Amino acid sequence: VSLRDVERTVQVMLWFYKLIPKLHLDPTGMSLITYSLILSIAVCYRAKLRDRAKFDSYLTSSLVVPLSTITESSLLKIKIDECQTRIVDLMRIEAHIARNSALTENLFMMFVCIQLKIPLFIVGKPGSSKSLARSIINHSFNEGLCVGGHRI
């Protein structure tokens, strides 16, 4: 891990720390700082991995009281998915488009990286919602996303 990676993780963590209350996300079982850190790690490291279950298990075992009372890696995934879903819900997605996990993750990563001006390469097999996510993000940003009455 380079110092640049650490700096980026802290930048993303501070951004999530300010955004979580606006999204009305519930950090039950952990502090707001811990929830922000988990989401930051999800963006900066977890998204790159193929075997996320092993990473989630390791991360869960590393978070101890008072940072977190989450003891199962499945709960960690639920908290990450909850934030991804909340952000994607802000976007206008037509009814005929299926909100599968690939689309949701692509939209989430694009949203965060655009907001923080972090370079992002999305690589995947044909049909993994890369172009669709780009189109939805483009349309959503042109219309303006609002959270708690504030345009993002």
N, C-alpha and C positions, 0 to 999 in steps of 0.2 A: 504494500500500500504506500503510495507516495504522499507527500505533504499536500500536493494539489488535490488528491482524492479526499483527504481529511478536510481541507478547506471547503471543498464543494459540499461535503456531507454536512458540515456545520452551517453553511449558507442555506442549504435546503431545509435543515432542521429549524432554523430561525424563521424561515418563511412559513413552514407548516405550523409553528408555534403561534403565529399571528392568524393563520387561516382557519385552524381547527375551531375556535370559538365562533367564527363567522358562519361556518358550515353547520354549526350545532351538532358536531360529532360528540359522542359520549365516550370519554376515555376511561370508562369503568374498569377497575382492576389495575390501573396504572395512573401515574401523574401525567399532566399535560406535557411536561418535558420528555418523559419516556415515550409517550405516544408520538410526539414529534420526531424523536430520535428513531423510532421503529419505522415510521414512514420515510424518513430520510435514508435509512439503510436500505429500505425496499427500493427506493428510486436509484440510489447510487451503486448498490451492489447486488441485491437480490434479483433485480430484473435481468441481469446478465447471465444468470445461472440456469442450467438445465435441471439439475436436481435440487429443487427448492425445498423439498421436505427435509432433507438432511441439514440444510442451512437453517431452516426454521427451528428445527429441533435444537441445534447448537445455540442459536440466538436465545431461545426460550430458557435454556439451562443457564445462560449467562446473565439473564435479567433476574436479579434477586430482590427480595423485599429490602427496602421500601420502594425500589424503582418500579416493581411490578409484582402483581399477585397472579399473573398468568402462568400456569404451570404446564399447559398443553400447547404444542406447536399449532394445533388446529385452531385454537383461539387467536393466536397471532395472525394466522391467515385470514380469519374472519374480520379482525380489526383493519387489516390492510384492504381487504375487499370492500369493507364498509365505506372507507374513504374514497376508494376508486369509484364506487357506485354513486356516492353523493356528488362527486365532481362531474361524472358523466350525466347525471340527472339534470345538471344545469344546462346541458347542451340540447339543442332541438334536433332530435333524431326522428326521422319519419317512422310511422307505425309499421311499415312493411320490412324494416331493417331489424334483424335479430341482434339482440345485445348479448353476444357470446363473450366468453372470457378473453379471447384474443382481441376483439374490438375494444372492450372495456379497458384492457391494459394498455393498448396502443394509444387510445384517447387520453388516458390518465398520464402516461409518460410524455406525450406530446404537449399536453396542457402545462404540466409542471416545467418541462424544459423550455417551452416558449416563454413562460412567465419569468423564469430565472435566466434566460439567455444562455442555456447550457446546450452545447452541441449534442445531437442525437442521431444515431443511425438505427433505423428499424430494418431488421433483416428477418426474413421468414419465407416460408414456402408460398407458392402462388395460392391465392385464396385465403390468406391469413389476415385479411382486413387492413392491410397497410394503406392502400390507396383510398379505401373507403374512410378510414380514420382521418387521413389528411383532408379529404373533402369535408367531412363533418366539422373538423377543427376550423378549417378555413371559413366555412359558413357561420359557425358559432362566434368566432372572433369578429367577423364583419357585422354581425347583428349586435354583439355586445353581451357578455355574460354578466349577470348580476348576482351578488351574494349579499344578503342582508341589506338590500337597497343600495349597495355600492357596486359600481361597475368594476369588473376585474380587467 
